[in-house]
């Protein structure tokens, strides 16, 4: 039994497990009711600064999000047996999170508050590779980008082509909000100029 465990450990070339958490945790029970007059300041005191903001016809909308990401992968090859020509890899991505969207009128009073959450498999992959070439079978880079408020000051120093299109920004513009991990070829991102 020990020999089998030792052989299995020798074949194991890579095993990683990464956990990421983005944003503050959100709880539906903390959501204020729009039926009472809730001022913007009370919402900001409870939820902190929003991650996304946009103008609307009747005021503005703000969004907060929380992501928990688990990325794991495992790989085997026959290098320990003197046959370094075959590699087998497996990876999986799991996502869990919550999203809060609140709208306010021009008098800075809450008009609606919505909460959604998800817990799903974000993808995965397998590969069998001849020769010693390593590839990522799981990649969460597009989800793990910095939170929008980390870029707000830098956006003011953006090149002119992006500044001209600022009203179409998906984080601080006037044309709508976009949730993290939305494909870049659709919606407001199709208007960006880089």
N, C-alpha and C positions, 0 to 999 in steps of 0.2 A: 504494500500500500504506500509506503514512504517513497519507494522508487517511482511509482506512478505519479505521485504528487511532485517529486523533484523533476521528473521529465516534463510534466505540465508546466511547472514554473520556468523551466529552461526554454520552453516554446513561447511563453508569454513575452512578447517584445514591447508591448505598450498597452497600458491601461490607464485611462484618465477619467476623472469625474470632476466637473467644474460646476459650481453653484454661483449664480449672480442674483442680486436683488437691486432693482431700480425703483426709485421713488419711495414715498412713505406708504405704509400699509393703510388701506382704505376699508372702512366698515360701513355697511349699508345702514346699520342702526344709528350711526352718527349723522346721517343725511338730514339736513333741515327740511321742514315742510314749506312749500311755496304758498300754502293757504294762509299763513301768517306773514306779516310784513317783516321779513328778515333782511337787514341791511348788509351790504357788501362787507363792511368791516367785521361783522360777526362771523361771516363765512371765512374770511381771511384769517381771523384769529383762530378758528378751529382747524382749517385745512392748510394754512400757510399759503405762500404764493402759488399761483396756478402754473402748471407746466405748459399750457397752451392757452392762448387768448385770441379772440377774433371779434370784429365788429359785426353786428347784425342790423337789420332794418329798424328794430325797436330798441336797441341797446347794444349788448355784447354778450358773448358766451365765454366761459372758462372751463378748462378741463384739467383733471388730475388723473394720474395713472400710477399703478404699482405693478411691477413685473417680478416674478420669481422664475428663474431659468435654471434647468438642470441639463447639462451637456455631458454625455458619457460615451466613451468609446473603448474598444478592446481590440487588440491585434495579435496575431500569431504568425510566426514564420518557422521554417525548418532549418534556420541557420545553426542552431545548437547541435543539429544532427549532421552538419557538414553539407547541407544542401540549401544554400542561401539563394534560392531562385523562386521561392513561392511565398507570398504573403497574403494572409486572409484578415480582413478588417471588418468590424461592425460598429456602428454608432447610432445613437438615439438622442433626440432632443425633446424635452418635456417643458411645457409652458403653463404657468398659472398666473393669474393676475386679476386686477379690477380696474374699472374706468368710471370716473364720475364726471358728468357733464352738467353744468349749471348755467342758466341764462339769467340775465339781469336787465331791467329796463333802464331808461336814461336817468332815472332818479336813484339809481344804484340799489334797487330793491330786487330780491330774488323773485323770478317769475316761474322757474321750473328747476327741478333737481332730479337727475336720472342716474341710476347705478347699474352697472353690468359687470359680470365676472365670468371667467373662463378657466378651464382646467383641461388641457388637451395635449396630445402628442404633436409636437411642432415639426416633426420630420425625422428622417433617419436614412441610413444607407448601409450598403454592404459592398465590399469589393474583394476580388481575387486578382492578385497582381503577379504576373511573372516578373522575376527579377526584384531587386531590393528598391522599390520606389514607393515612398509613403505618400498617401493622399489623405486629405481630411474627408471623412465620410459624413461628418456633422459640422455645420458652421452656423453660429448664431451671431456673427458680426453685425448683420444689418439690424438686429434687435438691441444689441448692447452698445449702441452709440450713446454719446453723452446726452444727458437730459437737456431739453431746450433752453432752460434758464442759464445754463453754463455758456451759451453762445450769444445771449442778448447784447452784452457790451461789445463783443467782437463784430456783431452784425453792423454796428454803426461805422466800422472801419472797412466794410466790405468794398470790393471794387465797384465802380459805377454801374456796370451792367446788372449786378445783383441788386444794388440799391434802387435802381429805377423800377425793378419788379417787386419791390418790398411789399406792396399791398397784396400780393399773391402769396406771401409767405404762409406756410402751413402752421407756423407756431405763433407768430405775432402779427399777422396780416389782417385783412379785412374781407377775406373771401372764403372763410370756412376753416374748420379744424380737420386734422388728419391724425389717426391713431398710428402709433409706432408700428413698423413692419409692413406698411402699405407699399405695394410695388411702385417703383419710381416712374413707370410709364403711364400712370393713370392719374386722374384728378388734378389737384393743384400743382403737383410736382412736374407735370408736363409743361408748365409755364416757366419753370426756373431757367435762368440763363447763367451758365458758369463759364 
